[in-house]
Amino acid sequence: MQVEVSDLLSGSRRDKVSMARALVSYLAVREMGYSGVEVSRTLKLSGPGVTKCVEKGKNIIFNDENLRNKLIN
């Protein structure tokens, strides 16, 4: 995604950063088994913010087969 870690942690709402944050949240919670609390602390998000990111990440991954194959398979 070519997003700096500092951008992920910044709270930026730019589309590219928001998408990257959503993908990281989804992969961490659903694919790697991290808790939402761990992700919220790491990405400096609220609990509900992580939940929204996980859902957004799920939608992004499952609507883009090429990205899904790169990240999950």
Buried (B, 14 or more C-beta within 10 A) or exposed (E): EEBEEEBBBBEBEEEEBBBBBBBBBBBBBBEEEBEBEEBBEBBEBEEEBBBBBBEBBBEBBEEEEEBEEEBEE
